[in-house]
Amino acid sequence: MKKRFDVVLFDSPPVLPVTDASLIASKVDAVIMVYEIGRTSREALLRAKNQIDSVGATIQGIVLNQTRKEAEADVISPYYYKYRYYKAEADSSHTGKKTAKV
């Protein structure tokens, strides 16, 4: 299939209850895990990650599924406080240059 297609996706059953996902994970180039917040515990997610790691698979990322506004953090990171946003506006002169306002 690698010769005919750029990307091939395999959808497997959940990692912990059955071995299918681990068997498939050991044969593919990369794994993307799907995690549903509120349904799967963090401990179960870590066990699933460890199980995928144990078969030598490469986890490329995690997709958060069924997220809700209530589940999102309501905290603003202090990292963003050092940035300022500028709005570009047309200059009234005949030069055609734009000015930035804070």
Helices and strands as residue ranges (DSSP letters): H 20-25, E 31-36, H 42-54, E 59-65, G 69-71, G 78-82, E 87-90, E 98-101
